Amino acid sequence: MALDLIGWLLAGLGALLGVVVGGFFGRARGRREGRREAERDALERMHERIESGRSAVRDGRDAGDPAERLRRNDGRW
């Protein structure tokens, strides 16, 4: 009788310990995945900004006569 009770208590304690350790590792894994997703999003935004800057430079260089561009930009200073 006492050995059965000790066995049940050890099994319950093992199950509880498994839940706690599993939760800890699950939380750590979630943090890692969240960090990777944030880094990936930041990298995508950086590439989008680079491409928009390149297209702006390309459009600025093809904007026509340099003297006319200078006259248009003169008012912006």
C-alpha positions in Angstrom: 0.0 0.0 0.0 2.7 2.5 1.0 4.8 1.5 -2.0 1.9 2.1 -4.4 1.4 5.6 -2.9 5.1 6.4 -3.2 5.0 5.2 -6.9 1.9 7.4 -7.6 3.6 10.4 -6.0 6.8 9.9 -7.9 4.8 9.5 -11.2 2.8 12.7 -10.4 6.0 14.6 -9.5 7.7 13.4 -12.7 4.7 14.5 -14.8 4.6 17.9 -13.1 8.4 18.3 -13.6 7.9 17.4 -17.3 5.3 20.1 -17.7 7.5 22.7 -16.1 10.6 21.8 -18.1 8.5 21.5 -21.3 7.0 25.0 -20.7 10.5 26.4 -20.1 11.9 25.0 -23.4 8.7 26.0 -25.3 9.0 29.6 -24.1 12.7 29.7 -25.0 11.9 28.3 -28.5 9.2 30.9 -29.0 11.5 33.7 -28.1 14.1 32.5 -30.5 11.5 32.2 -33.3 10.2 35.7 -32.5 13.7 37.1 -32.6 14.4 35.4 -36.0 11.1 36.7 -37.4 11.9 40.3 -36.2 15.4 40.1 -37.8 13.9 38.8 -41.0 11.3 41.6 -41.1 14.0 44.2 -40.5 16.1 42.8 -43.3 13.1 42.9 -45.7 12.3 46.5 -44.7 16.0 47.4 -45.2 16.0 45.9 -48.7 12.8 47.7 -49.5 14.3 51.0 -48.4 17.5 50.4 -50.5 15.4 49.6 -53.6 13.2 52.7 -53.1 16.4 54.8 -52.7 17.9 53.3 -55.8 14.8 54.0 -57.8 14.7 57.6 -56.5 18.3 58.1 -57.6 17.6 56.5 -61.0 14.5 58.8 -61.4 16.5 61.8 -60.3 19.3 61.2 -62.8 16.8 60.7 -65.7 14.8 63.8 -64.8 15.9 65.7 -67.8 18.2 68.6 -68.4 20.6 69.2 -65.5 20.1 73.0 -65.7 16.3 72.5 -65.3 16.8 70.2 -62.4 19.0 72.9 -60.7 16.3 75.5 -61.2 13.7 73.2 -59.7 15.9 72.3 -56.7 16.9 75.9 -56.1 13.6 76.7 -54.4 14.0 73.7 -52.1 17.1 75.1 -50.5 
